[in-house]
Amino acid sequence: MSARLDTNNARWALALTAAAALLALAPQSASPGRLDNICRPESITTSMGPSAEEVALDPAQRILVEYLTRRFSIAAGPTAAVVDTAYRAAGESGLDPLLVLAVISVESRFNPIAESVMGAKGLMQIIPKFHRARLLEHGGDDAVLDPESNIWVGTKILQEYVHRTGTLEAGLQTYNGASRDETGQYSQRVLAERERLDQAVRAALKNRTLALNTKGAL
């Protein structure tokens, strides 16, 4: 973990505390794979999270931050931290970082305090009672609501399921608790989201290259 992001975790904690207060005022009615919308990420102020400039990102990652902030109406700073963590966790687990971000998109729409009626929590909707050993590595059950810890644990769980089942599609279905769904609806949603993210990055990079070439020709 970078020292820079460790410092930012304190800011995340403040954000989650404020958001949790709002969460307590409304009923919990989410279902697996779907979100409670009682406390959207935009309710967390930008000042509580790291600024985008505080997280070192490459051009593709910056494009993702811009795309995700627009699409989900979330602050750039926390989104940059999520993108950075997803890339690092995916790299360590041998997964595609866009796949990890696609899972976050489908599972929580980037709401760090999302919770389902089944007890799945956080960005990657982890059920603590099923993954206590993994969460213990990050401090215990409460780590499930820490965005960075949630991504590291969720990515490792997904990697284990993919390895165990032998295919990406089956691993995704198992992650969602839908291994018996022969239609593979969940894996299709995640892979379609992954493709959407990839296309957004490719299009933005192409446009930037064209703009630079046009400027250089003047």
N, C-alpha and C positions, 0 to 999 in steps of 0.2 A: 504494500500500500504506500502511496506517496505521502510525504509529510504534509503536502499542500492539501490533499483530500482529507487527511486525518483532521486537520484544523477545521476543514469545512464541515465535518460531521457534527461539530458542536452547533453550527448554524442550522443544519438539518434538524437537529434535536429541537431547537427552538421552534422551527417551522412545524414540526410534527405535533409539538405540545399545543400550539395554537389551533391547529387543524383538528386535533383530537377533541378539543373542547367543543368545537362545532359538531363533531361526529356524535358526541354523547347526547346532543339535543334532538337527534333524529333516530327513528327506528332502523334496525338493520334488516334489510330485505333483499340482499344480493343473492344470486344463485351462482353455482360454479361457472366460471368463464364469463360471468357478467358482473357489472359493478353497481355498488351503491353510488348514486350521484349526489348524495347529500352533502358531500364535501369535496368539491372538485379542486385539482391542484392550483387553479388560478386564484383560489382564496388564500393561498400562501404568498405573502408578499415577496417581491424580488430581493429585498434587503436582507431577508432571513437566510437566503442561500448564497452559495458562492457565485461570483460574477463569472460570465463566460470567459473573460480575460484571465481569470485565475486558474483555468484549466487548459493545459496545453493540448491543442487538437490539430490534426492535420486537415487539409482542405476538405476531404470527403466528410470528415466528422463534423466540421463546421457547417457544411451544407445540411447534414442531418439535423443538427441543432436548430438551424433556421427553419427547416421544413417541419420538424416536430413541434416547435413552439407555435408556429402558425396553425398547424392542423389541430392541436389539442389545447390551444389557448393556455399554455404554461410558460413560466418564466425561463429565460434563456440560461441563467446561471445554473439552477438545479438540473436543467435538461443537459447542459454540457457535462456536468458531473456524472449523470446517468450514462450518457454516450461513452464517456471516457472509461467508466467502470465496466460497461458491457464489452468494450473492445479488449480490455485487459483480462477480464474473466474468460471471455471466449478464447482468447489467445492461449491462455494457460490450459484450457480444457480441450483445445483442438476443435472448437466449434466456430461457425461463421458468426461474427458479431452482429450482422444484420438479422440473423435468425434469432439471436437473443433479444434484440430490440423488437423484433416482430412478436415474440412471445409476450414481452412487456406490453406492447400495444394492444394485443388481443385480450390479455388477462386483466389488465388494470387501466388501460388508457393513460398510463404514466401517473396514476394517482398513488402516492406512496403509502397511503393509509387505507386503501381499498380492502374490504373484508366481505367474504361471502357467508351465506348462512351455514355452510359446511365448515367454516373456520379457517378458510384459506385467506392469507393476509399478505399485504404489501405488493410491491411492483410485479413480482412474478407469482403471486398467489400461492404461497407456501403454507401448508398445514403443519404447524409446529409439532403436534403430537406424533406425526409420522416421520419427522426429520430432526429429532432432538439432538442426535449425535452431531449432525452437521452444524446446527445452530450453536451447539456448545462450543464449537471451535471459534465462534465469533462472539461469545459471551453469554449464550443462553437463549431462551425463548424470546426475550424482548428484542433480540437482534433482528427478528423477522420484520420489524417496522423501521429498521435502519436501512435506507435505500441501498447503500453500498454493500452491506452484509447480505441483504436480500438477493441482490444480483449475483454475488459470488456463490451463495448457497444454491439458488435456483439454477444457475448455469451448471454447477457440478451435478445436481440431481438430473438435469436433462441429459448431460453427457453420459451418466451412468445408465439411464434408460435406453439411450440410443445404442450403447455398447451391448446392453443386455438383450435387447430385442433384435438387433442386427440391422435395422434400417432406420433412417431418419423419421419416416412417416410413422412407423410403429412406436418409436421412442416418444414422439410428440403425442400420440394417442394415449400412451401410458402416463405421460406427464399430466395430461388432463383427466386421468381416471376414466378414460373412454376406450380402453383397449379392446372391448367387445363390439365396438361400433365398426362394422365392416365397411360402412360408407366413408369412414375417415374424414368426417366433416371438420373436426378440429384441426387436423394436420393440414387440410386444404386451406383453411382460413389463415393459419400461420404462414404457410408457404406463399399464399397470395399476398399477404402483408409484407413478407420479406421481398417479394418481387416489386411491390409498390415502392418500398424504400430504395431498392437498388435502382429503379428507374428514375426516381427523384434525384439521386446522386449523379447518375450518368447524364441526365438532361442538364443539370446545373453546371457540371464540369464542362460539358460541350458548349454551353452558352458562354461560359467564362472564357474558354479558349477562343471562340469566335470573336468575342469582344476584344480580346487582347490582340488577335491577328488584325482585326479591323483598325484598331488604334495604331498598331505598328505600321500599317500600310499608309496611314495619313501623313 
